Amino acid sequence: MRCGARVAIVAVCGALLMAARAEAENSVRTISEGLVLHKTTVGDGQTAAYLQVALDKFDVRVLTALAPLNDYKVAATRSLERAPRGFFLRDYLRISAAAAVLSGGYLASFSPPEPLGFIKSNEVVANSPHNSWLTEGVFCSRVGQARIEQIRTSEDYATYRDCLQAGPLLLIDGKPPVNTPSVEAFGFGKLKGSKQEQAFVCTSADNQVVLGVTGKIDIPELVEFLGGDEVGCVDALRLTGHATAGLTLGSETFGHDNYLFPSVIAVVARQ
């Protein structure tokens, strides 16, 4: 009987410990009005962290080291020829006074950091479009608005302040896309089944932008997570993966911050 009692106690303690861990891993924290941080589990017990950003309170910007930083708190007189080609996420956070920074876009080269795809920051085109199934999508924003769609020509986004090309597209009108370049691409199958950290951006029906990073999951798991009731994405875009996927806010970093990024997506308080 004593042995049985001990087993019961151990079982109860184990259950309580697992519940405590689950509660610690799943949390919701209001950073400020219009900015909410969620930590949850996705896939096979992997961690996901994502920010819900209300576009009536914050701007979601594309920041880049490739164009004059006239919109940031950096001296505008520095020589662009000697300017760095990229910054760590924590440095973007510091120099821009952003509330949060997410790794954005693919790298054609790590050293020096060179972007792959269209970048527009503060109405300045900093990099040209790249024609590939991998970079089939674009995120663009202006005050109070954001959109995600299959990329067209850069001239189509003349009215947007900021744009970033990435991919593949994950959701269009709440469903996985069926007529985009990635769907028929030979290399997409390998990427689709790869378990890796995933950085993403999506838009919701209630005029919010969601920015986040997950642990090691594949694209079908990511699509199911983003399109589910918890996140509620309508249009969604993969930004990057593996060790280049990172989200930084305050003193916290989810994912990684080990590379210099030519561009990032940032959450900036409305001026």
C-alpha positions as CSV (number, residue, x, y, z in Angstrom):
1,M,0.0,0.0,0.0
2,R,2.8,2.4,0.9
3,C,4.5,1.6,-2.4
4,G,1.3,2.2,-4.3
5,A,0.8,5.5,-2.4
6,R,4.4,6.6,-3.4
7,V,3.7,5.7,-7.1
8,A,0.5,7.8,-6.9
9,I,2.3,10.7,-5.4
10,V,5.1,10.5,-8.0
11,A,2.5,10.4,-10.8
12,V,0.6,13.4,-9.4
13,C,3.9,15.4,-9.0
14,G,4.9,14.5,-12.5
15,A,1.6,15.6,-13.9
16,L,1.8,18.9,-12.0
17,L,5.4,19.5,-13.2
18,M,4.3,18.9,-16.8
19,A,1.4,21.2,-16.4
20,A,3.7,23.9,-15.0
21,R,6.1,23.5,-17.9
22,A,3.3,23.8,-20.4
23,E,2.0,26.9,-18.7
24,A,5.5,28.5,-18.8
25,E,5.8,27.6,-22.5
26,N,2.3,28.9,-23.4
27,S,1.8,32.5,-22.4
28,V,0.3,35.8,-23.6
29,R,1.9,39.1,-22.6
30,T,0.8,42.6,-23.5
31,I,3.9,44.7,-24.3
32,S,1.8,47.8,-24.8
33,E,-1.6,48.7,-26.2
34,G,-1.7,47.2,-29.7
35,L,1.3,44.9,-29.2
36,V,0.9,41.4,-27.7
37,L,3.5,38.7,-27.4
38,H,2.4,35.1,-27.6
39,K,4.5,32.0,-26.7
40,T,3.0,28.7,-27.5
41,T,3.8,25.2,-28.8
42,V,3.5,24.1,-32.4
43,G,4.2,20.9,-34.3
44,D,5.8,18.1,-32.2
45,G,6.2,20.2,-29.0
46,Q,8.3,23.0,-30.6
47,T,8.1,26.6,-29.3
48,A,6.7,29.5,-31.3
49,A,6.9,33.1,-30.4
50,Y,4.8,35.7,-32.3
51,L,3.7,39.3,-32.0
52,Q,0.3,40.6,-32.8
53,V,0.6,44.2,-34.0
54,A,-2.4,46.5,-34.4
55,L,-1.8,48.8,-37.4
56,D,-3.8,51.6,-35.8
57,K,-1.1,51.8,-33.1
58,F,2.1,50.7,-34.7
59,D,3.8,50.8,-38.1
60,V,5.4,47.6,-39.5
61,R,8.5,48.8,-41.3
62,V,11.2,47.4,-43.5
63,L,14.6,48.7,-42.3
64,T,17.8,48.3,-44.3
65,A,21.4,49.0,-44.0
66,L,21.6,49.4,-47.8
67,A,20.0,52.9,-48.0
68,P,20.6,56.2,-46.1
69,L,19.3,55.7,-42.6
70,N,17.5,59.1,-42.7
71,D,14.5,57.6,-41.0
72,Y,16.5,56.2,-38.0
73,K,18.3,57.8,-35.1
74,V,21.7,57.6,-36.8
75,A,23.8,60.5,-38.0
76,A,22.9,61.2,-41.7
77,T,26.4,62.5,-42.5
78,R,28.3,59.2,-42.4
79,S,29.9,57.9,-45.6
80,L,27.7,55.4,-47.4
81,E,30.8,53.9,-49.0
82,R,32.1,52.9,-45.6
83,A,28.7,52.0,-44.1
84,P,28.1,48.4,-43.0
85,R,26.2,46.1,-45.3
86,G,24.1,44.7,-42.4
87,F,23.4,44.8,-38.7
88,F,22.5,42.2,-36.1
89,L,18.9,42.2,-35.0
90,R,19.8,43.8,-31.6
91,D,21.6,46.6,-33.5
92,Y,18.6,47.4,-35.6
93,L,16.5,47.4,-32.4
94,R,18.9,49.9,-30.9
95,I,19.5,52.3,-33.8
96,S,15.9,52.5,-34.9
97,A,14.2,52.6,-31.4
98,A,11.9,49.9,-32.7
99,A,9.7,47.8,-30.3
100,A,10.7,44.6,-32.1
101,V,12.8,43.4,-35.0
102,L,12.3,40.2,-37.1
103,S,14.9,38.8,-39.5
104,G,13.7,39.5,-43.0
105,G,14.5,38.1,-46.5
106,Y,17.1,35.7,-47.9
107,L,20.8,36.2,-48.2
108,A,22.6,35.8,-51.5
109,S,25.9,36.1,-49.5
110,F,26.8,36.0,-45.8
111,S,30.1,37.7,-46.0
112,P,29.6,40.4,-47.0
113,P,25.9,40.2,-46.3
114,E,24.0,40.6,-49.6
115,P,20.2,40.4,-49.9
116,L,18.3,38.3,-52.3
117,G,15.2,40.1,-53.6
118,F,13.3,43.4,-53.7
119,I,13.8,45.8,-50.8
120,K,12.1,49.1,-50.3
121,S,12.7,51.1,-47.2
122,N,11.3,54.5,-46.4
123,E,10.3,54.9,-50.1
124,V,13.9,54.2,-51.2
125,V,14.4,51.1,-53.4
126,A,17.5,49.4,-51.9
127,N,17.6,46.2,-53.9
128,S,16.1,44.9,-57.1
129,P,13.6,42.0,-57.4
130,H,14.8,38.4,-57.8
131,N,12.9,36.0,-60.0
132,S,12.6,32.6,-58.2
133,W,10.0,30.3,-56.8
134,L,11.7,30.8,-53.4
135,T,11.1,34.5,-53.5
136,E,7.6,34.4,-55.0
137,G,6.0,36.7,-52.4
138,V,6.3,40.2,-51.1
139,F,5.3,42.0,-47.9
140,C,4.5,45.7,-48.3
141,S,3.3,48.3,-45.8
142,R,2.4,52.0,-45.3
143,V,0.8,53.8,-42.5
144,G,-2.2,51.8,-41.2
145,Q,-1.9,49.1,-44.0
146,A,0.0,46.0,-44.9
147,R,-0.4,43.4,-47.7
148,I,1.1,40.1,-48.7
149,E,0.8,38.8,-52.2
150,Q,2.6,37.1,-55.1
151,I,5.2,39.6,-56.3
152,R,4.8,41.6,-59.5
153,T,7.0,44.4,-60.7
154,S,8.5,46.9,-58.3
155,E,6.5,49.7,-60.0
156,D,3.3,48.0,-58.7
157,Y,4.4,49.0,-55.1
158,A,5.1,52.6,-55.8
159,T,2.5,53.8,-53.3
160,Y,4.0,51.7,-50.4
161,R,6.6,53.0,-48.1
162,D,8.3,49.7,-47.4
163,C,8.5,46.3,-49.2
164,L,10.4,43.1,-48.7
165,Q,10.5,40.1,-51.1
166,A,10.7,36.6,-49.6
167,G,8.8,33.3,-49.8
168,P,7.4,30.9,-50.4
169,L,3.8,32.1,-49.9
170,L,2.1,30.1,-47.2
171,L,-1.5,31.4,-47.2
172,I,-3.5,33.4,-49.7
173,D,-7.1,34.3,-48.6
174,G,-6.8,31.9,-45.7
175,K,-5.8,28.9,-47.9
176,P,-2.5,27.4,-49.1
177,P,-1.8,28.8,-52.6
178,V,-2.4,26.6,-55.6
179,N,-1.2,28.7,-58.6
180,T,2.1,30.1,-57.4
181,P,5.6,29.2,-58.7
182,S,6.6,27.3,-55.6
183,V,3.7,24.8,-56.0
184,E,5.2,23.4,-59.2
185,A,8.9,23.9,-58.4
186,F,11.1,20.9,-58.1
187,G,13.0,22.2,-55.1
188,F,9.9,23.1,-53.1
189,G,9.3,19.5,-52.0
190,K,12.6,19.4,-50.2
191,L,12.1,22.7,-48.5
192,K,8.5,21.8,-47.6
193,G,9.5,18.7,-45.7
194,S,12.5,20.2,-43.9
195,K,12.2,20.6,-40.2
196,Q,13.8,23.9,-39.3
197,E,13.3,27.2,-37.5
198,Q,10.8,29.3,-39.5
199,A,10.5,33.1,-39.5
200,F,7.2,34.4,-40.9
201,V,4.9,37.4,-41.4
202,C,1.2,37.3,-41.9
203,T,-1.9,39.6,-42.0
204,S,-5.2,39.0,-40.2
205,A,-8.8,39.9,-41.0
206,D,-8.9,42.5,-38.2
207,N,-6.1,44.7,-39.7
208,Q,-3.2,43.2,-37.6
209,V,0.2,42.0,-38.7
210,V,1.6,38.9,-37.0
211,L,5.4,38.5,-36.9
212,G,7.0,35.4,-35.5
213,V,9.6,32.6,-35.2
214,T,9.1,28.9,-34.6
215,G,11.2,26.0,-33.5
216,K,12.1,23.2,-35.9
217,I,8.9,22.4,-37.8
218,D,8.1,21.9,-41.5
219,I,6.1,24.1,-43.8
220,P,2.8,22.1,-43.6
221,E,3.0,22.4,-39.8
222,L,3.7,26.1,-40.1
223,V,0.7,26.6,-42.5
224,E,-1.6,24.7,-40.2
225,F,-0.5,26.8,-37.2
226,L,-0.8,30.1,-39.0
227,G,-4.2,29.3,-40.6
228,G,-5.7,27.9,-37.3
229,D,-8.0,29.7,-34.9
230,E,-5.2,30.7,-32.6
231,V,-3.2,32.9,-35.0
232,G,-5.9,33.5,-37.6
233,C,-3.7,34.5,-40.6
234,V,-5.4,35.3,-43.9
235,D,-2.2,35.9,-46.0
236,A,1.1,34.6,-44.9
237,L,4.7,34.6,-46.1
238,R,7.8,32.7,-45.0
239,L,10.7,35.0,-44.5
240,T,13.7,32.8,-43.8
241,G,14.7,29.7,-41.8
242,H,17.4,27.8,-39.9
243,A,19.9,29.9,-38.1
244,T,18.8,33.1,-39.9
245,A,15.4,33.1,-38.2
246,G,15.2,35.4,-35.2
247,L,12.9,37.8,-33.4
248,T,14.2,40.3,-30.9
249,L,12.3,42.6,-28.6
250,G,13.7,44.3,-25.5
251,S,16.3,42.0,-24.0
252,E,14.7,38.8,-25.4
253,T,15.6,37.0,-28.6
254,F,13.6,34.0,-30.0
255,G,15.4,32.0,-32.5
256,H,18.8,33.3,-33.5
257,D,20.7,36.6,-33.8
258,N,24.1,35.4,-35.2
259,Y,24.3,37.0,-38.6
260,L,24.4,40.5,-40.1
261,F,21.1,41.2,-41.9
262,P,20.9,43.6,-44.8
263,S,17.2,44.1,-44.0
264,V,14.7,43.4,-41.3
265,I,11.0,43.9,-40.5
266,A,10.5,46.1,-37.5
267,V,7.6,47.2,-35.3
268,V,7.8,51.0,-34.8
269,A,5.5,53.1,-32.7
270,R,3.3,55.5,-34.7
271,Q,4.8,58.9,-34.9
